[in-house]
Amino acid sequence: MNISLRWSDFDANMHLRHSAYYDFGATARLDFFNVQGLTYELMQELHIGPILFREEALFKREVRLGDKLFINILVSKLRRDYSRFSFRHEITRDDGTLCAIITVDGAWLDTTLRKLTLPPESVVKSMEDALKSEDFEWQ
């Protein structure tokens, strides 16, 4: 997925501010769920939504205004009941340089009960079909 850089994404040193990486990851995850058929409307209908327990970025290379960036999402861990997940987001320049890795750990929330829940079959199917990392592991 392409990342569109905005003037407001940069700090006083004229490089990408750290919090912009997290914003890119969140946007990419929602796009990822949409591609898997898990739209915002479907999540509302099913009364389910993803929540995060941990979000961590490893900054590898500086990003400057004018760079062309891409983000790739891979599933890196799943519980066997699909109740918890981990994603790896890889942010690269158009020349292939790895600029950052964002890792998130999360679960599914029943938005009515406000409690963790097992996902419905449609969510399980979308996670089964998603691209996995080379070091993917079941938990």
C-alpha positions as CSV (number, residue, x, y, z in Angstrom):
1,M,0.0,0.0,0.0
2,N,1.3,3.5,-0.9
3,I,1.7,6.0,1.9
4,S,0.9,9.6,1.2
5,L,3.2,12.0,3.1
6,R,1.9,15.3,4.3
7,W,3.7,18.4,5.5
8,S,2.2,17.8,8.9
9,D,3.9,14.4,9.1
10,F,7.3,16.1,9.6
11,D,8.9,17.6,12.6
12,A,11.3,20.5,13.2
13,N,14.3,18.4,12.0
14,M,12.4,17.8,8.7
15,H,12.1,14.1,9.1
16,L,9.0,12.0,9.7
17,R,7.8,12.4,13.2
18,H,7.6,9.2,15.2
19,S,3.8,9.3,15.8
20,A,3.2,9.5,12.0
21,Y,4.5,5.9,11.7
22,Y,1.8,4.7,14.2
23,D,-0.9,6.6,12.2
24,F,0.2,4.9,9.0
25,G,0.0,1.5,10.7
26,A,-3.5,2.2,12.0
27,T,-4.7,3.3,8.5
28,A,-3.0,0.2,6.9
29,R,-4.7,-2.1,9.4
30,L,-8.2,-0.8,8.6
31,D,-7.4,-1.1,4.9
32,F,-6.1,-4.6,5.5
33,F,-9.4,-5.6,7.3
34,N,-11.4,-4.1,4.4
35,V,-9.5,-6.1,1.8
36,Q,-10.2,-9.2,3.9
37,G,-13.9,-8.4,3.7
38,L,-14.0,-7.2,7.3
39,T,-15.5,-3.7,6.7
40,Y,-16.3,-1.2,9.3
41,E,-20.0,-1.7,8.6
42,L,-19.6,-5.5,9.1
43,M,-17.7,-5.0,12.4
44,Q,-20.6,-2.8,13.6
45,E,-23.1,-5.4,12.5
46,L,-21.2,-8.2,14.3
47,H,-20.6,-6.0,17.4
48,I,-16.9,-6.7,17.2
49,G,-13.7,-4.7,16.8
50,P,-10.0,-5.1,17.0
51,I,-8.2,-3.6,20.1
52,L,-4.4,-3.3,20.7
53,F,-2.4,-4.3,23.8
54,R,1.0,-3.3,22.4
55,E,2.2,-1.2,19.6
56,E,5.9,-0.8,19.0
57,A,8.0,0.8,16.3
58,L,11.6,0.1,15.4
59,F,13.0,3.0,13.3
60,K,15.7,1.8,10.9
61,R,16.2,4.7,8.4
62,E,15.3,8.3,8.3
63,V,12.4,9.4,6.1
64,R,12.4,12.8,4.6
65,L,9.9,14.9,2.7
66,G,9.7,13.7,-0.9
67,D,10.4,10.0,-0.1
68,K,8.0,7.6,-1.6
69,L,6.9,5.1,1.1
70,F,5.0,1.8,1.1
71,I,3.6,-0.3,4.0
72,N,3.2,-4.0,4.0
73,I,1.2,-5.9,6.7
74,L,1.8,-9.5,7.6
75,V,0.2,-11.6,10.3
76,S,3.0,-12.8,12.6
77,K,1.1,-14.6,15.4
78,L,-2.4,-16.0,15.9
79,R,-4.0,-17.9,18.8
80,R,-5.4,-21.1,17.6
81,D,-8.9,-19.9,18.5
82,Y,-8.1,-16.6,16.6
83,S,-9.0,-14.5,19.7
84,R,-5.6,-12.8,19.7
85,F,-3.3,-11.7,16.8
86,S,0.0,-9.9,16.0
87,F,0.8,-7.9,12.9
88,R,4.1,-6.8,11.5
89,H,4.0,-3.6,9.4
90,E,7.1,-3.0,7.2
91,I,7.5,0.6,5.9
92,T,9.9,0.8,3.0
93,R,11.1,3.4,0.5
94,D,10.5,2.9,-3.2
95,D,14.1,1.7,-3.5
96,G,13.3,-1.2,-1.1
97,T,15.1,0.4,1.9
98,L,13.4,-0.8,5.1
99,C,12.7,2.4,7.1
100,A,10.6,1.1,10.0
101,I,8.9,-2.0,11.5
102,I,5.8,-1.6,13.6
103,T,4.6,-4.6,15.6
104,V,1.2,-4.8,17.2
105,D,-0.5,-7.3,19.5
106,G,-4.2,-7.3,19.8
107,A,-7.5,-9.1,20.3
108,W,-11.2,-8.9,19.4
109,L,-13.6,-6.9,21.6
110,D,-17.3,-7.5,21.8
111,T,-18.4,-3.8,21.4
112,T,-21.7,-4.4,23.2
113,L,-20.4,-6.2,26.3
114,R,-17.0,-4.3,26.2
115,K,-15.2,-7.6,26.8
116,L,-12.7,-9.7,24.9
117,T,-14.4,-12.3,22.7
118,L,-13.8,-15.0,20.2
119,P,-14.2,-13.7,16.6
120,P,-17.1,-14.9,14.4
121,E,-16.4,-17.3,11.5
122,S,-16.1,-14.5,9.0
123,V,-13.2,-13.0,11.0
124,V,-11.6,-16.4,11.3
125,K,-11.8,-16.8,7.5
126,S,-10.2,-13.4,6.9
127,M,-7.3,-14.1,9.2
128,E,-6.8,-17.6,7.7
129,D,-6.5,-16.0,4.2
130,A,-4.2,-13.1,5.2
131,L,-0.5,-13.1,4.3
132,K,1.7,-14.5,7.1
133,S,5.2,-13.5,8.0
134,E,8.1,-15.9,7.4
135,D,8.4,-16.5,11.1
136,F,4.6,-16.8,11.7
137,E,3.7,-18.8,14.7
138,W,0.5,-20.3,16.2
139,Q,0.1,-19.7,19.9
